[in-house]
């Protein structure tokens, strides 16, 4: 049974510009079985959309529904907004998903590593690729990574980074093991209307806000309950949820 890791981002990974109000970058998403992603997950998301918006064509995007635009204009209505989040939290709680995420405080990252600080996006991709391999295990299951496309230059950098992972591996995973467990990485846009990418979009912003001690309308307890747990240690932090830089 093939597994898919859908990834999205929250925040800017640029280390040259650090917003003091939002100095965090998060790359994260969900692991799901392939048949579930294209079947039950997509069906449940479509039911949610149809019930609230009367169509399945609308694409859930945090930046859109928090700013009441691109089909989410009704979010300005207090009662509708309340119902939206109630049903959204119910939807997420019912989904059979496993969350992986890497959160990097850019200001502390720069302070610790200076000129040697790695690009937060590429560092996160290495770590999450590694964790995805761990989650897949040794049972002959193969995985695919679907990640949201960006601009042409960023996409090319991402493709080069993925090729480097395939050739050189990561800190804890040899390239042969990665290539055995992960068949490919594909860039997808929101217009591809993949339910898995929409759910990934929903979870990264609440995770970022949590580390900045800000409230979120997405229930963090629900998200935390779905974070990948290392079967040996039983731990989530440092395994399914990676926070960098680490406290010494």
Secondary structure, DSSP 4 states (H G I P E B T S, - for coil): --EEEEEEEES---SS---SSS-EEEEEEEEEEHHHIIIIIHHHHHHHHHHHHS-S-----HHHHTTT-TT-GGGGSHHHHHHHHHHHHHHHHHS--EEEEEEEEHHHHHHHHGGGPPPHHHHHHHHHHHHHHHHHTTSS--EEEEEE---HHHHHHHHHHHHHHHHH--SSS-HHHHHHHEEEEEEE-GGG--HHHHHHHHHHHHHHHHHTT---SS-HHHHHHTB---TTT---BTTTEEEESPP-
